[in-house]
C-alpha cells in the first residue's frame, strides 16, 4: 500500500506544480468488509485522470462524477460515506455489508498547497515519515515531521484527520546470487522496494529481476547511503565474508529494523567472532539474525527466500518469537 500511496502523492504534487487543481481522497474508516484498508489514497483532476484506489470498483467512478459536477468538496474538505444503503452497496460493487467512509479535499495549484505537498515529497524521498493534519471544520491543513509511524486518526466529532505517510519498506540485499533473485522477486510482490548491492559487476550484469535498484559498490558505503533508516531490512547473502562482513558492520549500527546473514550455525558463530573482533558490541551482535530465516527446513533458493521473508515480516510485526515457537511445535 505504501508504494501506491507514494505514487498518489507524487501525482498530486506534479498536478499542482503544473498548475492543475485536483482532489485527494482518504479512506478514514470502514465498516464490515472493505476492499481497501484505512489510509488508502485516491486522487483525480478535473480532466478525469486518476491515481490510487479506494475500492477497486465503481466507487472511484462515482466519486469522480460527483467531484467534477461540483456536488462534493467543491470549496473545502468534506466527509462522505459510501455503502449506507443496500442499493448503493450493490450498485458500487462493495462487499456485502461494506461501508466506506472517506475525506475528500480540494487542492489548489497555489500556496500553501504547493509547499505543503513539496515537503511531503521531500520527506518521503529521505525515507522519513511525516504526519499530516486536516481540519475539515476550519479548512486548515498542516504537517509535522515524526520519527516513527503513527496510526491514522479520524475524529468525527471535531472533523479532524491525522495521517502518517511513508516511507515505503525496503529490502536491501547484499549479494546478487540465486537466492537474492528469488528473494527480490518475493519481496516486491509484498510491496517492498528492493535494492541489491554487489561490488562484483559481472554478477549485477546477470541480475535480471525487473524493478530492482542495482548498486555496484562496497556494501558498507551503500548501506550508509541507502538503508540506514527504520523502514529498511538488510540481508547479507554472498557467503563471502570479505563482502558480507563489511556490510554487516555498518548495518548493525543503523536503525534498520532487521539485519540477517545467510550461513550455517557454525558459519554464523564464526561470523559473530569476526565482528566482535572488529569492535562491534554485544548489543549490536544480538540484532543479527543468523542463521537467517525462520527454521522451516528450507534447502532450495526459493525455499530459503520464503524463510527469510517470513522472518522479516515476523520481526516487522513483532511476532518473530511466536513464529519460531509455532514452528518448533509443528516439527515436534
C-alpha positions as CSV (number, residue, x, y, z in Angstrom):
1,X,0.0,0.0,0.0
2,X,2.9,2.4,0.8
3,X,4.1,2.2,-2.8
4,X,0.7,3.1,-4.2
5,X,0.2,5.9,-1.7
6,X,3.6,7.4,-2.7
7,X,2.6,7.3,-6.3
8,X,-0.6,9.2,-5.4
9,X,1.2,11.9,-3.5
10,X,3.8,12.3,-6.3
11,X,1.0,12.7,-8.8
12,X,-0.8,15.3,-6.7
13,X,2.4,17.2,-6.4
14,X,3.0,17.0,-10.1
15,X,-0.5,18.3,-10.9
16,X,-0.2,21.2,-8.5
17,X,3.3,22.2,-9.9
18,X,1.8,22.0,-13.4
19,X,-1.0,24.5,-12.4
20,X,-3.7,21.9,-12.2
21,X,-6.1,21.8,-9.2
22,X,-7.1,18.3,-8.0
23,X,-8.8,16.3,-5.3
24,X,-7.3,14.0,-2.7
25,X,-9.5,11.3,-1.0
26,X,-8.5,9.3,2.1
27,X,-10.2,6.2,3.5
28,X,-10.7,7.2,7.2
29,X,-13.0,4.4,8.4
30,X,-14.5,1.2,7.2
31,X,-17.4,-1.0,8.4
32,X,-17.8,-4.6,7.6
33,X,-16.0,-5.9,4.5
34,X,-13.9,-3.4,2.7
35,X,-11.8,-3.9,-0.4
36,X,-9.1,-1.3,0.7
37,X,-7.7,-0.6,4.1
38,X,-7.9,2.6,6.2
39,X,-5.4,5.1,5.0
40,X,-5.8,4.3,1.3
41,X,-5.5,7.3,-1.0
42,X,-7.1,8.3,-4.3
43,X,-6.5,11.4,-6.4
44,X,-8.1,12.8,-9.5
45,X,-8.1,16.0,-11.5
46,X,-10.9,17.8,-13.5
47,X,-9.9,16.0,-16.7
48,X,-10.7,12.6,-15.2
49,X,-7.1,11.5,-14.7
50,X,-6.8,9.3,-11.5
51,X,-4.2,7.8,-9.2
52,X,-4.6,5.3,-6.4
53,X,-7.8,3.4,-5.4
54,X,-10.5,3.5,-2.7
55,X,-12.3,0.3,-3.6
56,X,-11.0,-1.2,-6.8
57,X,-14.6,-1.0,-8.1
58,X,-17.1,1.6,-9.1
59,X,-16.6,4.0,-6.1
60,X,-13.9,5.8,-7.9
61,X,-16.1,6.4,-11.0
62,X,-19.0,7.6,-8.8
63,X,-16.7,9.9,-6.8
64,X,-15.1,11.4,-9.9
65,X,-18.5,12.2,-11.3
66,X,-19.6,13.9,-8.1
67,X,-16.4,15.9,-7.9
68,X,-16.4,17.1,-11.5
69,X,-20.1,18.1,-11.2
70,X,-19.4,20.2,-8.2
71,X,-21.6,18.1,-5.9
72,X,-18.8,17.2,-3.4
73,X,-15.8,19.0,-1.9
74,X,-16.2,22.0,-4.2
75,X,-14.6,24.6,-1.9
76,X,-13.4,22.8,1.2
77,X,-12.7,19.3,2.5
78,X,-15.7,17.1,3.1
79,X,-16.6,13.8,4.8
80,X,-18.5,11.4,2.7
81,X,-20.0,7.9,3.2
82,X,-20.4,5.0,0.7
83,X,-22.5,1.9,1.2
84,X,-25.1,3.3,3.5
85,X,-28.0,1.5,1.7
86,X,-28.1,-2.0,0.2
87,X,-28.9,-0.5,-3.2
88,X,-25.8,1.7,-3.1
89,X,-23.7,-1.2,-1.9
90,X,-24.9,-3.4,-4.8
91,X,-24.5,-0.6,-7.4
92,X,-20.9,0.3,-6.4
93,X,-19.7,-3.3,-6.0
94,X,-18.9,-3.1,-2.4
95,X,-18.6,-6.4,-0.4
96,X,-21.7,-7.5,1.4
97,X,-22.3,-5.1,4.3
98,X,-19.3,-3.0,3.5
99,X,-19.3,0.8,4.3
100,X,-16.6,3.1,3.2
101,X,-16.0,6.5,4.9
102,X,-13.7,9.0,3.1
103,X,-12.4,12.5,3.5
104,X,-12.2,14.4,0.2
105,X,-10.0,17.6,-0.1
106,X,-10.0,20.1,-3.0
107,X,-6.4,21.1,-3.6
108,X,-5.3,24.3,-5.4
109,X,-2.3,24.9,-7.6
110,X,-1.1,27.8,-5.3
111,X,0.4,28.4,-1.9
112,X,0.2,26.9,0.7
113,X,-0.7,23.7,-1.1
114,X,2.4,23.8,-3.3
115,X,4.9,24.0,-0.5
116,X,2.9,21.6,1.7
117,X,3.0,18.8,-0.8
118,X,6.6,19.5,-1.8
119,X,7.6,18.9,1.8
120,X,5.7,15.6,1.8
121,X,7.6,14.6,-1.3
122,X,10.9,15.6,0.1
123,X,10.3,13.8,3.4
124,X,9.3,10.5,1.6
125,X,12.4,10.8,-0.7
126,X,14.5,10.8,2.5
127,X,12.7,7.7,3.8
128,X,11.4,9.6,6.8
129,X,7.7,9.7,7.9
130,X,5.6,12.8,8.0
131,X,2.3,13.3,9.7
132,X,-0.5,15.3,8.1
133,X,-3.4,17.1,9.8
134,X,-6.6,18.2,8.1
135,X,-9.3,20.2,9.9
136,X,-12.5,20.0,7.9
137,X,-14.4,22.4,10.1
138,X,-12.0,25.3,9.7
139,X,-10.4,24.3,6.4
140,X,-6.9,24.1,7.7
141,X,-4.1,21.6,6.9
142,X,-0.6,21.2,8.2
143,X,2.2,18.7,8.6
144,X,4.8,17.7,11.2
145,X,7.9,15.5,10.8
146,X,7.8,12.4,13.0
147,X,10.3,9.7,13.9
148,X,8.0,6.7,13.8
149,X,4.8,5.7,12.0
150,X,1.6,6.6,13.9
151,X,-1.8,5.1,13.1
152,X,-4.4,7.2,11.2
153,X,-6.8,9.0,13.5
154,X,-10.2,10.3,12.4
155,X,-12.3,12.3,14.9
156,X,-15.9,12.5,13.6
157,X,-16.9,15.0,16.4
158,X,-14.2,17.6,15.7
159,X,-13.8,16.5,12.0
160,X,-10.0,16.3,12.2
161,X,-8.0,13.8,10.3
162,X,-4.3,12.9,11.1
163,X,-2.5,10.6,8.8
164,X,1.2,9.5,8.7
165,X,2.7,9.0,5.2
166,X,5.7,6.8,4.2
167,X,8.3,5.6,4.0
168,X,8.0,2.5,1.8
169,X,9.5,-0.6,3.4
170,X,12.9,-1.5,1.8
171,X,14.7,-4.8,1.5
172,X,18.5,-4.1,1.0
173,X,20.2,-7.2,-0.3
174,X,24.0,-7.7,-0.2
175,X,24.9,-10.1,-3.0
176,X,23.5,-10.7,-6.4
177,X,23.3,-14.5,-6.3
178,X,20.5,-17.0,-6.9
179,X,18.8,-16.7,-3.5
180,X,18.9,-12.9,-4.0
181,X,16.9,-13.2,-7.2
182,X,14.1,-15.2,-5.6
183,X,14.1,-13.0,-2.5
184,X,13.9,-9.8,-4.6
185,X,11.0,-11.1,-6.6
186,X,9.1,-12.2,-3.5
187,X,9.8,-9.0,-1.6
188,X,8.5,-6.9,-4.5
189,X,5.3,-8.9,-4.5
190,X,4.9,-7.9,-0.9
191,X,5.3,-4.2,-1.7
192,X,8.9,-3.8,-0.6
193,X,11.3,-1.6,-2.5
194,X,14.3,-3.8,-3.3
195,X,17.9,-2.7,-3.6
196,X,20.7,-5.2,-4.5
197,X,24.3,-4.2,-3.8
198,X,27.3,-6.1,-5.0
199,X,30.9,-4.9,-5.8
200,X,31.2,-7.7,-8.4
201,X,29.9,-6.1,-11.6
202,X,29.6,-9.3,-13.6
203,X,27.0,-10.7,-11.1
204,X,25.0,-7.5,-11.3
205,X,25.0,-7.7,-15.1
206,X,23.2,-11.0,-14.8
207,X,20.7,-9.9,-12.2
208,X,17.5,-9.8,-14.3
209,X,14.8,-9.1,-11.8
210,X,12.7,-6.2,-13.1
211,X,12.1,-3.2,-10.7
212,X,15.2,-3.7,-8.5
213,X,17.7,-1.0,-7.9
214,X,21.2,-2.3,-8.6
215,X,24.3,-0.7,-6.9
216,X,27.8,-1.6,-7.9
217,X,29.6,-0.5,-4.7
218,X,31.1,-1.8,-1.4
219,X,28.2,-2.7,0.9
220,X,29.2,-0.6,3.9
221,X,29.2,2.6,1.7
222,X,25.9,1.5,0.1
223,X,24.2,0.8,3.4
224,X,25.2,4.2,4.7
225,X,23.8,5.8,1.6
226,X,20.6,3.8,1.1
227,X,19.5,1.7,4.0
228,X,20.1,3.2,7.4
229,X,16.5,4.1,8.2
230,X,14.0,2.2,10.4
231,X,11.9,1.1,7.4
232,X,14.8,-1.0,5.9
233,X,15.6,-4.7,6.3
234,X,19.2,-5.6,5.4
235,X,20.3,-9.1,4.4
236,X,23.8,-10.4,3.6
237,X,23.7,-13.4,1.1
238,X,27.1,-13.6,-0.6
239,X,28.7,-16.3,1.5
240,X,31.9,-14.2,1.1
241,X,32.9,-12.8,4.5
242,X,35.0,-10.1,2.7
243,X,31.8,-8.7,1.3
244,X,29.2,-9.7,3.9
245,X,31.1,-8.6,7.0
246,X,31.7,-5.1,5.6
247,X,28.0,-4.6,5.1
248,X,27.1,-6.2,8.4
249,X,29.5,-4.0,10.3
250,X,27.6,-0.9,9.0
251,X,24.1,-2.4,9.0
252,X,24.3,-3.4,12.7
253,X,24.9,0.2,13.7
254,X,21.9,1.6,11.7
255,X,18.2,1.9,12.6
256,X,17.3,-0.9,10.2
257,X,14.5,-3.0,11.7
258,X,16.1,-6.3,10.5
259,X,19.6,-7.4,9.8
260,X,20.3,-11.0,8.8
261,X,23.1,-13.1,7.2
262,X,22.9,-16.4,5.4
263,X,25.1,-19.4,6.6
264,X,25.1,-22.4,8.8
265,X,25.2,-22.3,12.6
266,X,28.9,-22.8,12.5
267,X,29.4,-20.1,9.9
268,X,27.2,-17.8,11.9
269,X,29.2,-18.4,15.1
270,X,32.5,-17.6,13.2
271,X,31.0,-14.5,11.7
272,X,30.0,-13.2,15.2
273,X,33.5,-13.8,16.4
274,X,35.0,-11.8,13.5
275,X,32.5,-9.0,14.0
276,X,33.3,-9.0,17.7
277,X,37.0,-8.6,16.9
278,X,36.1,-5.6,14.7
279,X,34.7,-3.8,17.8
280,X,31.0,-4.5,17.4
281,X,29.4,-4.7,20.8
282,X,27.2,-7.4,22.2
283,X,24.0,-5.3,21.9
284,X,24.7,-4.8,18.2
285,X,25.6,-8.5,17.6
286,X,22.3,-9.5,19.3
287,X,20.5,-7.8,16.5
288,X,21.9,-10.1,13.9
289,X,19.6,-12.9,12.6
290,X,22.0,-15.7,11.7
291,X,21.3,-18.3,10.6
292,X,18.9,-16.3,8.6
293,X,15.2,-17.1,8.2
294,X,12.6,-19.0,10.1
295,X,13.5,-22.7,10.5
296,X,11.1,-24.3,8.0
297,X,13.7,-26.8,6.7
298,X,14.4,-24.8,3.6
299,X,17.1,-26.1,1.3
300,X,16.5,-24.7,-2.2
301,X,16.9,-21.0,-3.2
302,X,13.1,-20.4,-3.4
303,X,12.5,-22.1,0.0
304,X,15.3,-20.0,1.6
305,X,13.7,-16.9,0.2
306,X,10.4,-17.8,1.7
307,X,12.0,-18.5,5.1
308,X,13.9,-15.2,5.0
309,X,10.9,-13.1,4.0
310,X,8.7,-14.8,6.7
311,X,11.2,-13.9,9.4
312,X,11.5,-10.3,8.1
313,X,7.7,-10.0,8.2
314,X,7.5,-11.5,11.7
315,X,10.2,-9.1,13.0
316,X,8.5,-6.1,11.4
317,X,5.2,-7.1,13.1
318,X,6.9,-8.0,16.4
319,X,5.8,-11.7,16.1
320,X,9.1,-13.5,15.5
321,X,9.2,-15.3,18.8
322,X,5.7,-16.6,18.3
323,X,6.5,-17.7,14.8
324,X,9.6,-19.7,15.9
325,X,7.7,-21.3,18.8
326,X,4.8,-22.4,16.4
327,X,7.3,-23.9,14.0
328,X,9.1,-25.8,16.8
329,X,5.7,-27.2,18.0
330,X,4.8,-28.2,14.4
331,X,8.1,-30.0,14.0
332,X,7.9,-31.7,17.3
